[in-house]
Every structure is written in structure tokens, then in C-alpha cells.
Amino acid sequence: MDSHVRDCMVADGCIIEGEVEDSILFRGVKIKKGAKVKHCVLMQGTTIQAGAVLKYAITDKNVRVNPGRMLMGHSTYPLSIAKNEIV
């Protein structure tokens, strides 16, 4: 397995196959292989598909980020994604 997790709070039911750093993951979050998540808060049921990159993002419940997407906010202005969105 190629997963990597550092300095995170991870709830039960999460599946992490990619890389996650300095983030908070709520129940049932899925990080697919090759995905990178840094400085994010991902609410329940969020799925980050393979090859996607998120930095300084906050997702509401049941968000799906499609493969290969790159979404970046800033430490003083994080990107927020609304409930049930597909990006």
C-alpha cells in the first residue's frame, strides 16, 4: 500500500490510499490512490478520486472531487465546496 498520513485527525470508516497531511477527516472519507490532501477539512462522505490534489480546502458532506482535479485555496482564504457537489 502506498498511503501516507501525517499530523491528521481521522474518524472511523475512512479509507486512505493516497497522501494526507495536516488535515481533519470526518467519517467515511475516501482518499483514492495517488490523491494528495494537505491542510484540509473533509466532512462526512467526501471522496477524493485518484490523482486529485487538494490544498487548503473545506468540503461539506458527500462531495466528490473527480480524478486529476487540482483545487487550492490559501491559508488565509480556504476554498469551500458545498454539500453534494461534484467537482
C-alpha positions in Angstrom: 0.0 0.0 0.0 1.3 3.5 -0.9 -0.7 5.5 1.6 0.9 8.2 3.8 -0.8 10.0 6.7 0.9 12.7 8.8 -0.4 15.0 11.6 -4.1 14.3 10.9 -7.3 13.6 12.8 -9.1 10.7 11.2 -12.6 9.4 12.1 -13.7 5.8 11.8 -14.6 4.4 8.5 -12.1 6.4 6.4 -10.3 4.7 3.6 -6.9 6.3 2.8 -5.0 5.0 -0.2 -3.2 8.3 -1.1 -1.4 11.0 0.9 -2.9 13.2 3.7 -1.1 15.8 5.8 -2.2 18.3 8.4 -5.9 17.6 7.8 -9.1 16.6 9.5 -11.2 13.7 8.0 -14.7 13.0 9.2 -16.5 9.6 9.0 -16.4 7.7 5.7 -14.0 9.9 3.8 -12.2 8.2 0.9 -8.9 9.2 -0.4 -8.1 7.2 -3.5 -4.6 6.1 -4.7 -2.5 8.9 -6.0 -4.6 11.7 -4.4 -2.9 14.3 -2.2 -4.7 16.3 0.5 -2.9 18.9 2.6 -4.3 21.4 5.2 -7.9 20.4 4.5 -11.1 19.6 6.4 -13.2 17.0 4.7 -16.7 16.3 6.0 -18.5 13.0 6.1 -18.8 11.0 2.9 -16.3 13.1 0.9 -14.5 11.1 -1.9 -11.2 12.4 -3.4 -10.6 10.4 -6.6 -7.2 9.2 -7.9 -4.7 11.8 -8.8 -6.7 14.8 -7.4 -4.8 17.4 -5.3 -6.5 19.5 -2.6 -4.8 22.2 -0.5 -6.4 24.5 2.0 -9.9 23.2 1.2 -13.1 22.6 3.2 -15.7 20.2 1.8 -19.2 19.8 3.1 -20.9 16.4 3.2 -20.9 14.0 0.3 -18.6 16.0 -2.0 -16.8 14.2 -4.8 -13.6 15.5 -6.4 -13.1 13.9 -9.8 -9.8 12.3 -10.9 -6.9 14.6 -11.7 -8.5 17.8 -10.4 -6.3 20.4 -8.6 -8.1 22.6 -6.1 -6.2 25.1 -3.9 -7.2 27.8 -1.5 -4.8 29.7 0.7 -4.2 29.5 4.4 -6.0 32.9 4.9 -8.7 32.1 2.4 -9.5 28.4 2.1 -11.6 27.1 -0.8 -15.0 25.8 0.3 -17.1 23.2 -1.6 -20.8 23.0 -0.9 -22.8 19.8 0.1 -23.3 17.1 -2.5 -21.1 18.9 -5.2 -19.2 17.1 -7.8 -16.1 19.0 -8.8 
